[in-house]
Amino acid sequence: MMQRPQKRSLTLKGHRTSVSLEDAFWNEFCDIARDKNRAINDLAAEIDAIRGSECGLASAIRLFVLENMRDQVRPNDKPCANSAN
């Protein structure tokens, strides 16, 4: 069943912020942090530092989770070529 994103509180380099994430993404993000022996706030700060201005933090976290899961399932995959029509 689809659900609405929930606000999650984070502290990035001493500053409080929040992101709206679905439970599935939040739970996987927490699992990744645990597997990497990293604090959630530290991992979120790292993602925040590299995300660029065009991408919101919640979207950057979702993409991080997706990339991490994809790397586990298909570690040698190359991105598909963009087709021009």
mmCIF file as gemmi writes it, N, C-alpha and C atoms, coordinates in Angstrom:
data_model
loop_
_atom_site.group_PDB
_atom_site.id
_atom_site.type_symbol
_atom_site.label_atom_id
_atom_site.label_alt_id
_atom_site.label_comp_id
_atom_site.label_asym_id
_atom_site.label_entity_id
_atom_site.label_seq_id
_atom_site.pdbx_PDB_ins_code
_atom_site.Cartn_x
_atom_site.Cartn_y
_atom_site.Cartn_z
_atom_site.occupancy
_atom_site.B_iso_or_equiv
_atom_site.pdbx_formal_charge
_atom_site.auth_seq_id
_atom_site.auth_asym_id
_atom_site.pdbx_PDB_model_num
ATOM 1 N N . MET Axp A 1 ? 0.838 -1.183 0 1 0 ? 1 A 1
ATOM 2 C CA . MET Axp A 1 ? 0 0 0 1 0 ? 1 A 1
ATOM 3 C C . MET Axp A 1 ? 0.882 1.245 0 1 0 ? 1 A 1
ATOM 4 N N . MET Axp A 2 ? 0.488 2.217 -0.775 1 0 ? 2 A 1
ATOM 5 C CA . MET Axp A 2 ? 1.225 3.475 -0.864 1 0 ? 2 A 1
ATOM 6 C C . MET Axp A 2 ? 0.982 4.304 0.401 1 0 ? 2 A 1
ATOM 7 N N . GLN Axp A 3 ? 1.99 5.018 0.781 1 0 ? 3 A 1
ATOM 8 C CA . GLN Axp A 3 ? 1.86 5.866 1.965 1 0 ? 3 A 1
ATOM 9 C C . GLN Axp A 3 ? 2.487 7.215 1.687 1 0 ? 3 A 1
ATOM 10 N N . ARG Axp A 4 ? 2.109 8.177 2.461 1 0 ? 4 A 1
ATOM 11 C CA . ARG Axp A 4 ? 2.683 9.507 2.338 1 0 ? 4 A 1
ATOM 12 C C . ARG Axp A 4 ? 4.032 9.534 3.043 1 0 ? 4 A 1
ATOM 13 N N . PRO Axp A 5 ? 4.937 10.356 2.546 1 0 ? 5 A 1
ATOM 14 C CA . PRO Axp A 5 ? 6.218 10.516 3.243 1 0 ? 5 A 1
ATOM 15 C C . PRO Axp A 5 ? 6.002 11.11 4.63 1 0 ? 5 A 1
ATOM 16 N N . GLN Axp A 6 ? 6.876 10.756 5.558 1 0 ? 6 A 1
ATOM 17 C CA . GLN Axp A 6 ? 6.827 11.304 6.913 1 0 ? 6 A 1
ATOM 18 C C . GLN Axp A 6 ? 8.055 12.166 7.141 1 0 ? 6 A 1
ATOM 19 N N . LYS Axp A 7 ? 7.883 13.228 7.928 1 0 ? 7 A 1
ATOM 20 C CA . LYS Axp A 7 ? 9.026 14.079 8.249 1 0 ? 7 A 1
ATOM 21 C C . LYS Axp A 7 ? 9.959 13.353 9.205 1 0 ? 7 A 1
ATOM 22 N N . ARG Axp A 8 ? 11.239 13.408 8.904 1 0 ? 8 A 1
ATOM 23 C CA . ARG Axp A 8 ? 12.282 12.794 9.723 1 0 ? 8 A 1
ATOM 24 C C . ARG Axp A 8 ? 13.266 13.894 10.098 1 0 ? 8 A 1
ATOM 25 N N . SER Axp A 9 ? 13.632 13.968 11.354 1 0 ? 9 A 1
ATOM 26 C CA . SER Axp A 9 ? 14.56 14.994 11.824 1 0 ? 9 A 1
ATOM 27 C C . SER Axp A 9 ? 16.001 14.527 11.707 1 0 ? 9 A 1
ATOM 28 N N . LEU Axp A 10 ? 16.856 15.434 11.256 1 0 ? 10 A 1
ATOM 29 C CA . LEU Axp A 10 ? 18.287 15.168 11.125 1 0 ? 10 A 1
ATOM 30 C C . LEU Axp A 10 ? 19.052 16.378 11.653 1 0 ? 10 A 1
ATOM 31 N N . THR Axp A 11 ? 20.272 16.141 12.053 1 0 ? 11 A 1
ATOM 32 C CA . THR Axp A 11 ? 21.179 17.227 12.428 1 0 ? 11 A 1
ATOM 33 C C . THR Axp A 11 ? 22.4 17.115 11.536 1 0 ? 11 A 1
ATOM 34 N N . LEU Axp A 12 ? 22.585 18.123 10.681 1 0 ? 12 A 1
ATOM 35 C CA . LEU Axp A 12 ? 23.691 18.143 9.738 1 0 ? 12 A 1
ATOM 36 C C . LEU Axp A 12 ? 24.683 19.216 10.158 1 0 ? 12 A 1
ATOM 37 N N . LYS Axp A 13 ? 25.844 18.773 10.6 1 0 ? 13 A 1
ATOM 38 C CA . LYS Axp A 13 ? 26.903 19.687 11.031 1 0 ? 13 A 1
ATOM 39 C C . LYS Axp A 13 ? 26.381 20.717 12.032 1 0 ? 13 A 1
ATOM 40 N N . GLY Axp A 14 ? 25.608 20.241 12.997 1 0 ? 14 A 1
ATOM 41 C CA . GLY Axp A 14 ? 25.098 21.086 14.07 1 0 ? 14 A 1
ATOM 42 C C . GLY Axp A 14 ? 23.809 21.82 13.765 1 0 ? 14 A 1
ATOM 43 N N . HIS Axp A 15 ? 23.278 21.696 12.569 1 0 ? 15 A 1
ATOM 44 C CA . HIS Axp A 15 ? 22.049 22.387 12.187 1 0 ? 15 A 1
ATOM 45 C C . HIS Axp A 15 ? 20.914 21.383 12.025 1 0 ? 15 A 1
ATOM 46 N N . ARG Axp A 16 ? 19.793 21.662 12.684 1 0 ? 16 A 1
ATOM 47 C CA . ARG Axp A 16 ? 18.628 20.784 12.59 1 0 ? 16 A 1
ATOM 48 C C . ARG Axp A 16 ? 17.909 21.015 11.268 1 0 ? 16 A 1
ATOM 49 N N . THR Axp A 17 ? 17.487 19.921 10.666 1 0 ? 17 A 1
ATOM 50 C CA . THR Axp A 17 ? 16.692 19.986 9.442 1 0 ? 17 A 1
ATOM 51 C C . THR Axp A 17 ? 15.776 18.777 9.417 1 0 ? 17 A 1
ATOM 52 N N . SER Axp A 18 ? 14.905 18.725 8.451 1 0 ? 18 A 1
ATOM 53 C CA . SER Axp A 18 ? 14.046 17.548 8.322 1 0 ? 18 A 1
ATOM 54 C C . SER Axp A 18 ? 13.907 17.196 6.851 1 0 ? 18 A 1
ATOM 55 N N . VAL Axp A 19 ? 13.635 15.939 6.611 1 0 ? 19 A 1
ATOM 56 C CA . VAL Axp A 19 ? 13.366 15.432 5.27 1 0 ? 19 A 1
ATOM 57 C C . VAL Axp A 19 ? 12.077 14.634 5.328 1 0 ? 19 A 1
ATOM 58 N N . SER Axp A 20 ? 11.348 14.645 4.237 1 0 ? 20 A 1
ATOM 59 C CA . SER Axp A 20 ? 10.131 13.847 4.142 1 0 ? 20 A 1
ATOM 60 C C . SER Axp A 20 ? 10.434 12.612 3.318 1 0 ? 20 A 1
ATOM 61 N N . LEU Axp A 21 ? 10.418 11.462 3.987 1 0 ? 21 A 1
ATOM 62 C CA . LEU Axp A 21 ? 10.733 10.195 3.333 1 0 ? 21 A 1
ATOM 63 C C . LEU Axp A 21 ? 9.705 9.132 3.695 1 0 ? 21 A 1
ATOM 64 N N . GLU Axp A 22 ? 9.447 8.267 2.751 1 0 ? 22 A 1
ATOM 65 C CA . GLU Axp A 22 ? 8.586 7.117 3.009 1 0 ? 22 A 1
ATOM 66 C C . GLU Axp A 22 ? 9.326 6.148 3.931 1 0 ? 22 A 1
ATOM 67 N N . ASP Axp A 23 ? 8.56 5.349 4.684 1 0 ? 23 A 1
ATOM 68 C CA . ASP Axp A 23 ? 9.158 4.386 5.613 1 0 ? 23 A 1
ATOM 69 C C . ASP Axp A 23 ? 10.163 3.472 4.92 1 0 ? 23 A 1
ATOM 70 N N . ALA Axp A 24 ? 9.843 3 3.716 1 0 ? 24 A 1
ATOM 71 C CA . ALA Axp A 24 ? 10.735 2.063 3.023 1 0 ? 24 A 1
ATOM 72 C C . ALA Axp A 24 ? 12.103 2.696 2.775 1 0 ? 24 A 1
ATOM 73 N N . PHE Axp A 25 ? 12.138 3.95 2.329 1 0 ? 25 A 1
ATOM 74 C CA . PHE Axp A 25 ? 13.422 4.617 2.1 1 0 ? 25 A 1
ATOM 75 C C . PHE Axp A 25 ? 14.134 4.928 3.404 1 0 ? 25 A 1
ATOM 76 N N . TRP Axp A 26 ? 13.395 5.4 4.407 1 0 ? 26 A 1
ATOM 77 C CA . TRP Axp A 26 ? 14.014 5.715 5.697 1 0 ? 26 A 1
ATOM 78 C C . TRP Axp A 26 ? 14.612 4.465 6.33 1 0 ? 26 A 1
ATOM 79 N N . ASN Axp A 27 ? 13.858 3.383 6.339 1 0 ? 27 A 1
ATOM 80 C CA . ASN Axp A 27 ? 14.343 2.142 6.954 1 0 ? 27 A 1
ATOM 81 C C . ASN Axp A 27 ? 15.582 1.609 6.24 1 0 ? 27 A 1
ATOM 82 N N . GLU Axp A 28 ? 15.57 1.667 4.913 1 0 ? 28 A 1
ATOM 83 C CA . GLU Axp A 28 ? 16.738 1.2 4.153 1 0 ? 28 A 1
ATOM 84 C C . GLU Axp A 28 ? 17.934 2.117 4.402 1 0 ? 28 A 1
ATOM 85 N N . PHE Axp A 29 ? 17.694 3.423 4.482 1 0 ? 29 A 1
ATOM 86 C CA . PHE Axp A 29 ? 18.762 4.373 4.776 1 0 ? 29 A 1
ATOM 87 C C . PHE Axp A 29 ? 19.386 4.067 6.142 1 0 ? 29 A 1
ATOM 88 N N . CYS Axp A 30 ? 18.547 3.789 7.125 1 0 ? 30 A 1
ATOM 89 C CA . CYS Axp A 30 ? 19.047 3.422 8.462 1 0 ? 30 A 1
ATOM 90 C C . CYS Axp A 30 ? 19.855 2.125 8.414 1 0 ? 30 A 1
ATOM 91 N N . ASP Axp A 31 ? 19.382 1.15 7.629 1 0 ? 31 A 1
ATOM 92 C CA . ASP Axp A 31 ? 20.111 -0.115 7.483 1 0 ? 31 A 1
ATOM 93 C C . ASP Axp A 31 ? 21.475 0.103 6.827 1 0 ? 31 A 1
ATOM 94 N N . ILE Axp A 32 ? 21.521 0.951 5.802 1 0 ? 32 A 1
ATOM 95 C CA . ILE Axp A 32 ? 22.794 1.238 5.128 1 0 ? 32 A 1
ATOM 96 C C . ILE Axp A 32 ? 23.758 1.892 6.111 1 0 ? 32 A 1
ATOM 97 N N . ALA Axp A 33 ? 23.272 2.861 6.873 1 0 ? 33 A 1
ATOM 98 C CA . ALA Axp A 33 ? 24.125 3.533 7.86 1 0 ? 33 A 1
ATOM 99 C C . ALA Axp A 33 ? 24.669 2.525 8.868 1 0 ? 33 A 1
ATOM 100 N N . ARG Axp A 34 ? 23.817 1.628 9.329 1 0 ? 34 A 1
ATOM 101 C CA . ARG Axp A 34 ? 24.248 0.611 10.29 1 0 ? 34 A 1
ATOM 102 C C . ARG Axp A 34 ? 25.284 -0.315 9.664 1 0 ? 34 A 1
ATOM 103 N N . ASP Axp A 35 ? 25.035 -0.755 8.432 1 0 ? 35 A 1
ATOM 104 C CA . ASP Axp A 35 ? 25.973 -1.654 7.744 1 0 ? 35 A 1
ATOM 105 C C . ASP Axp A 35 ? 27.335 -1.004 7.522 1 0 ? 35 A 1
ATOM 106 N N . LYS Axp A 36 ? 27.336 0.31 7.323 1 0 ? 36 A 1
ATOM 107 C CA . LYS Axp A 36 ? 28.58 1.043 7.109 1 0 ? 36 A 1
ATOM 108 C C . LYS Axp A 36 ? 29.185 1.547 8.429 1 0 ? 36 A 1
ATOM 109 N N . ASN Axp A 37 ? 28.519 1.198 9.535 1 0 ? 37 A 1
ATOM 110 C CA . ASN Axp A 37 ? 28.963 1.635 10.861 1 0 ? 37 A 1
ATOM 111 C C . ASN Axp A 37 ? 29.071 3.161 10.932 1 0 ? 37 A 1
ATOM 112 N N . ARG Axp A 38 ? 28.024 3.822 10.408 1 0 ? 38 A 1
ATOM 113 C CA . ARG Axp A 38 ? 27.983 5.278 10.349 1 0 ? 38 A 1
ATOM 114 C C . ARG Axp A 38 ? 26.736 5.77 11.062 1 0 ? 38 A 1
ATOM 115 N N . ALA Axp A 39 ? 26.824 6.932 11.659 1 0 ? 39 A 1
ATOM 116 C CA . ALA Axp A 39 ? 25.648 7.578 12.226 1 0 ? 39 A 1
ATOM 117 C C . ALA Axp A 39 ? 24.787 8.113 11.083 1 0 ? 39 A 1
ATOM 118 N N . ILE Axp A 40 ? 23.479 8.055 11.256 1 0 ? 40 A 1
ATOM 119 C CA . ILE Axp A 40 ? 22.555 8.534 10.23 1 0 ? 40 A 1
ATOM 120 C C . ILE Axp A 40 ? 22.845 9.991 9.881 1 0 ? 40 A 1
ATOM 121 N N . ASN Axp A 41 ? 23.045 10.816 10.892 1 0 ? 41 A 1
ATOM 122 C CA . ASN Axp A 41 ? 23.315 12.233 10.647 1 0 ? 41 A 1
ATOM 123 C C . ASN Axp A 41 ? 24.602 12.446 9.854 1 0 ? 41 A 1
ATOM 124 N N . ASP Axp A 42 ? 25.631 11.661 10.13 1 0 ? 42 A 1
ATOM 125 C CA . ASP Axp A 42 ? 26.889 11.792 9.399 1 0 ? 42 A 1
ATOM 126 C C . ASP Axp A 42 ? 26.723 11.384 7.934 1 0 ? 42 A 1
ATOM 127 N N . LEU Axp A 43 ? 26.013 10.299 7.701 1 0 ? 43 A 1
ATOM 128 C CA . LEU Axp A 43 ? 25.788 9.846 6.332 1 0 ? 43 A 1
ATOM 129 C C . LEU Axp A 43 ? 24.927 10.86 5.575 1 0 ? 43 A 1
ATOM 130 N N . ALA Axp A 44 ? 23.912 11.396 6.228 1 0 ? 44 A 1
ATOM 131 C CA . ALA Axp A 44 ? 23.06 12.411 5.599 1 0 ? 44 A 1
ATOM 132 C C . ALA Axp A 44 ? 23.865 13.676 5.29 1 0 ? 44 A 1
ATOM 133 N N . ALA Axp A 45 ? 24.79 14.059 6.181 1 0 ? 45 A 1
ATOM 134 C CA . ALA Axp A 45 ? 25.628 15.235 5.941 1 0 ? 45 A 1
ATOM 135 C C . ALA Axp A 45 ? 26.538 15.014 4.738 1 0 ? 45 A 1
ATOM 136 N N . GLU Axp A 46 ? 27.047 13.797 4.578 1 0 ? 46 A 1
ATOM 137 C CA . GLU Axp A 46 ? 27.892 13.472 3.423 1 0 ? 46 A 1
ATOM 138 C C . GLU Axp A 46 ? 27.09 13.587 2.127 1 0 ? 46 A 1
ATOM 139 N N . ILE Axp A 47 ? 25.884 13.046 2.138 1 0 ? 47 A 1
ATOM 140 C CA . ILE Axp A 47 ? 25.008 13.129 0.964 1 0 ? 47 A 1
ATOM 141 C C . ILE Axp A 47 ? 24.667 14.591 0.679 1 0 ? 47 A 1
ATOM 142 N N . ASP Axp A 48 ? 24.387 15.346 1.723 1 0 ? 48 A 1
ATOM 143 C CA . ASP Axp A 48 ? 24.055 16.764 1.572 1 0 ? 48 A 1
ATOM 144 C C . ASP Axp A 48 ? 25.196 17.538 0.92 1 0 ? 48 A 1
ATOM 145 N N . ALA Axp A 49 ? 26.421 17.207 1.297 1 0 ? 49 A 1
ATOM 146 C CA . ALA Axp A 49 ? 27.592 17.929 0.794 1 0 ? 49 A 1
ATOM 147 C C . ALA Axp A 49 ? 27.835 17.689 -0.695 1 0 ? 49 A 1
ATOM 148 N N . ILE Axp A 50 ? 27.394 16.553 -1.225 1 0 ? 50 A 1
ATOM 149 C CA . ILE Axp A 50 ? 27.684 16.228 -2.629 1 0 ? 50 A 1
ATOM 150 C C . ILE Axp A 50 ? 26.462 16.312 -3.541 1 0 ? 50 A 1
ATOM 151 N N . ARG Axp A 51 ? 25.306 16.661 -3.014 1 0 ? 51 A 1
ATOM 152 C CA . ARG Axp A 51 ? 24.071 16.544 -3.796 1 0 ? 51 A 1
ATOM 153 C C . ARG Axp A 51 ? 23.875 17.619 -4.855 1 0 ? 51 A 1
ATOM 154 N N . GLY Axp A 52 ? 24.469 18.765 -4.721 1 0 ? 52 A 1
ATOM 155 C CA . GLY Axp A 52 ? 24.252 19.835 -5.685 1 0 ? 52 A 1
ATOM 156 C C . GLY Axp A 52 ? 22.977 20.597 -5.388 1 0 ? 52 A 1
ATOM 157 N N . SER Axp A 53 ? 22.844 21.745 -6.003 1 0 ? 53 A 1
ATOM 158 C CA . SER Axp A 53 ? 21.719 22.628 -5.69 1 0 ? 53 A 1
ATOM 159 C C . SER Axp A 53 ? 20.42 22.241 -6.398 1 0 ? 53 A 1
ATOM 160 N N . GLU Axp A 54 ? 20.501 21.399 -7.432 1 0 ? 54 A 1
ATOM 161 C CA . GLU Axp A 54 ? 19.293 21.028 -8.168 1 0 ? 54 A 1
ATOM 162 C C . GLU Axp A 54 ? 18.503 19.896 -7.52 1 0 ? 54 A 1
ATOM 163 N N . CYS Axp A 55 ? 19.064 19.278 -6.506 1 0 ? 55 A 1
ATOM 164 C CA . CYS Axp A 55 ? 18.452 18.101 -5.894 1 0 ? 55 A 1
ATOM 165 C C . CYS Axp A 55 ? 18.203 18.36 -4.413 1 0 ? 55 A 1
ATOM 166 N N . GLY Axp A 56 ? 16.979 18.15 -3.98 1 0 ? 56 A 1
ATOM 167 C CA . GLY Axp A 56 ? 16.669 18.286 -2.565 1 0 ? 56 A 1
ATOM 168 C C . GLY Axp A 56 ? 17.283 17.144 -1.763 1 0 ? 56 A 1
ATOM 169 N N . LEU Axp A 57 ? 17.425 17.347 -0.462 1 0 ? 57 A 1
ATOM 170 C CA . LEU Axp A 57 ? 18.055 16.337 0.382 1 0 ? 57 A 1
ATOM 171 C C . LEU Axp A 57 ? 17.262 15.036 0.403 1 0 ? 57 A 1
ATOM 172 N N . ALA Axp A 58 ? 15.945 15.111 0.499 1 0 ? 58 A 1
ATOM 173 C CA . ALA Axp A 58 ? 15.14 13.877 0.517 1 0 ? 58 A 1
ATOM 174 C C . ALA Axp A 58 ? 15.327 13.092 -0.783 1 0 ? 58 A 1
ATOM 175 N N . SER Axp A 59 ? 15.325 13.79 -1.909 1 0 ? 59 A 1
ATOM 176 C CA . SER Axp A 59 ? 15.544 13.118 -3.197 1 0 ? 59 A 1
ATOM 177 C C . SER Axp A 59 ? 16.942 12.529 -3.262 1 0 ? 59 A 1
ATOM 178 N N . ALA Axp A 60 ? 17.923 13.254 -2.757 1 0 ? 60 A 1
ATOM 179 C CA . ALA Axp A 60 ? 19.304 12.756 -2.764 1 0 ? 60 A 1
ATOM 180 C C . ALA Axp A 60 ? 19.427 11.492 -1.92 1 0 ? 60 A 1
ATOM 181 N N . ILE Axp A 61 ? 18.734 11.443 -0.796 1 0 ? 61 A 1
ATOM 182 C CA . ILE Axp A 61 ? 18.758 10.242 0.048 1 0 ? 61 A 1
ATOM 183 C C . ILE Axp A 61 ? 18.086 9.082 -0.681 1 0 ? 61 A 1
ATOM 184 N N . ARG Axp A 62 ? 16.948 9.336 -1.335 1 0 ? 62 A 1
ATOM 185 C CA . ARG Axp A 62 ? 16.286 8.274 -2.095 1 0 ? 62 A 1
ATOM 186 C C . ARG Axp A 62 ? 17.211 7.725 -3.183 1 0 ? 62 A 1
ATOM 187 N N . LEU Axp A 63 ? 17.88 8.624 -3.911 1 0 ? 63 A 1
ATOM 188 C CA . LEU Axp A 63 ? 18.794 8.187 -4.962 1 0 ? 63 A 1
ATOM 189 C C . LEU Axp A 63 ? 19.982 7.426 -4.389 1 0 ? 63 A 1
ATOM 190 N N . PHE Axp A 64 ? 20.476 7.839 -3.233 1 0 ? 64 A 1
ATOM 191 C CA . PHE Axp A 64 ? 21.567 7.132 -2.555 1 0 ? 64 A 1
ATOM 192 C C . PHE Axp A 64 ? 21.134 5.712 -2.203 1 0 ? 64 A 1
ATOM 193 N N . VAL Axp A 65 ? 19.935 5.58 -1.648 1 0 ? 65 A 1
ATOM 194 C CA . VAL Axp A 65 ? 19.405 4.256 -1.283 1 0 ? 65 A 1
ATOM 195 C C . VAL Axp A 65 ? 19.253 3.392 -2.54 1 0 ? 65 A 1
ATOM 196 N N . LEU Axp A 66 ? 18.688 3.958 -3.595 1 0 ? 66 A 1
ATOM 197 C CA . LEU Axp A 66 ? 18.517 3.216 -4.84 1 0 ? 66 A 1
ATOM 198 C C . LEU Axp A 66 ? 19.855 2.758 -5.395 1 0 ? 66 A 1
ATOM 199 N N . GLU Axp A 67 ? 20.828 3.658 -5.445 1 0 ? 67 A 1
ATOM 200 C CA . GLU Axp A 67 ? 22.153 3.304 -5.969 1 0 ? 67 A 1
ATOM 201 C C . GLU Axp A 67 ? 22.806 2.21 -5.126 1 0 ? 67 A 1
ATOM 202 N N . ASN Axp A 68 ? 22.683 2.322 -3.813 1 0 ? 68 A 1
ATOM 203 C CA . ASN Axp A 68 ? 23.263 1.316 -2.926 1 0 ? 68 A 1
ATOM 204 C C . ASN Axp A 68 ? 22.633 -0.05 -3.168 1 0 ? 68 A 1
ATOM 205 N N . MET Axp A 69 ? 21.317 -0.085 -3.29 1 0 ? 69 A 1
ATOM 206 C CA . MET Axp A 69 ? 20.63 -1.357 -3.523 1 0 ? 69 A 1
ATOM 207 C C . MET Axp A 69 ? 20.961 -1.911 -4.902 1 0 ? 69 A 1
ATOM 208 N N . ARG Axp A 70 ? 21.031 -1.053 -5.902 1 0 ? 70 A 1
ATOM 209 C CA . ARG Axp A 70 ? 21.356 -1.493 -7.259 1 0 ? 70 A 1
ATOM 210 C C . ARG Axp A 70 ? 22.767 -2.071 -7.309 1 0 ? 70 A 1
ATOM 211 N N . ASP Axp A 71 ? 23.705 -1.431 -6.604 1 0 ? 71 A 1
ATOM 212 C CA . ASP Axp A 71 ? 25.081 -1.925 -6.566 1 0 ? 71 A 1
ATOM 213 C C . ASP Axp A 71 ? 25.159 -3.31 -5.933 1 0 ? 71 A 1
ATOM 214 N N . GLN Axp A 72 ? 24.29 -3.59 -4.985 1 0 ? 72 A 1
ATOM 215 C CA . GLN Axp A 72 ? 24.288 -4.907 -4.352 1 0 ? 72 A 1
ATOM 216 C C . GLN Axp A 72 ? 23.723 -5.975 -5.279 1 0 ? 72 A 1
ATOM 217 N N . VAL Axp A 73 ? 22.721 -5.607 -6.06 1 0 ? 73 A 1
ATOM 218 C CA . VAL Axp A 73 ? 22.04 -6.573 -6.927 1 0 ? 73 A 1
ATOM 219 C C . VAL Axp A 73 ? 22.78 -6.762 -8.242 1 0 ? 73 A 1
ATOM 220 N N . ARG Axp A 74 ? 23.236 -5.649 -8.835 1 0 ? 74 A 1
ATOM 221 C CA . ARG Axp A 74 ? 23.893 -5.692 -10.141 1 0 ? 74 A 1
ATOM 222 C C . ARG Axp A 74 ? 25.16 -4.843 -10.103 1 0 ? 74 A 1
ATOM 223 N N . PRO Axp A 75 ? 26.208 -5.314 -9.45 1 0 ? 75 A 1
ATOM 224 C CA . PRO Axp A 75 ? 27.405 -4.492 -9.252 1 0 ? 75 A 1
ATOM 225 C C . PRO Axp A 75 ? 28.143 -4.111 -10.528 1 0 ? 75 A 1
ATOM 226 N N . ASN Axp A 76 ? 27.984 -4.845 -11.618 1 0 ? 76 A 1
ATOM 227 C CA . ASN Axp A 76 ? 28.732 -4.564 -12.841 1 0 ? 76 A 1
ATOM 228 C C . ASN Axp A 76 ? 27.901 -3.917 -13.935 1 0 ? 76 A 1
ATOM 229 N N . ASP Axp A 77 ? 26.676 -3.526 -13.615 1 0 ? 77 A 1
ATOM 230 C CA . ASP Axp A 77 ? 25.814 -2.9 -14.62 1 0 ? 77 A 1
ATOM 231 C C . ASP Axp A 77 ? 26.331 -1.529 -15.027 1 0 ? 77 A 1
ATOM 232 N N . LYS Axp A 78 ? 26.163 -1.244 -16.293 1 0 ? 78 A 1
ATOM 233 C CA . LYS Axp A 78 ? 26.477 0.078 -16.821 1 0 ? 78 A 1
ATOM 234 C C . LYS Axp A 78 ? 25.155 0.77 -17.141 1 0 ? 78 A 1
ATOM 235 N N . PRO Axp A 79 ? 25.108 2.092 -17.005 1 0 ? 79 A 1
ATOM 236 C CA . PRO Axp A 79 ? 23.868 2.792 -17.334 1 0 ? 79 A 1
ATOM 237 C C . PRO Axp A 79 ? 23.509 2.586 -18.807 1 0 ? 79 A 1
ATOM 238 N N . CYS Axp A 80 ? 22.232 2.554 -19.111 1 0 ? 80 A 1
ATOM 239 C CA . CYS Axp A 80 ? 21.823 2.391 -20.505 1 0 ? 80 A 1
ATOM 240 C C . CYS Axp A 80 ? 22.062 3.705 -21.246 1 0 ? 80 A 1
ATOM 241 N N . ALA Axp A 81 ? 22.314 3.572 -22.522 1 0 ? 81 A 1
ATOM 242 C CA . ALA Axp A 81 ? 22.557 4.757 -23.351 1 0 ? 81 A 1
ATOM 243 C C . ALA Axp A 81 ? 21.239 5.501 -23.557 1 0 ? 81 A 1
ATOM 244 N N . ASN Axp A 82 ? 21.34 6.8 -23.59 1 0 ? 82 A 1
ATOM 245 C CA . ASN Axp A 82 ? 20.178 7.629 -23.851 1 0 ? 82 A 1
ATOM 246 C C . ASN Axp A 82 ? 19.792 7.49 -25.318 1 0 ? 82 A 1
ATOM 247 N N . SER Axp A 83 ? 18.568 7.134 -25.597 1 0 ? 83 A 1
ATOM 248 C CA . SER Axp A 83 ? 18.15 6.996 -26.987 1 0 ? 83 A 1
ATOM 249 C C . SER Axp A 83 ? 17.532 8.303 -27.467 1 0 ? 83 A 1
ATOM 250 N N . ALA Axp A 84 ? 17.915 8.703 -28.633 1 0 ? 84 A 1
ATOM 251 C CA . ALA Axp A 84 ? 17.389 9.937 -29.219 1 0 ? 84 A 1
ATOM 252 C C . ALA Axp A 84 ? 16.321 9.581 -30.235 1 0 ? 84 A 1
ATOM 253 N N . ASN Axp A 85 ? 15.139 10.134 -30.056 1 0 ? 85 A 1
ATOM 254 C CA . ASN Axp A 85 ? 14.03 9.904 -31.008 1 0 ? 85 A 1
ATOM 255 C C . ASN Axp A 85 ? 13.591 11.214 -31.582 1 0 ? 85 A 1
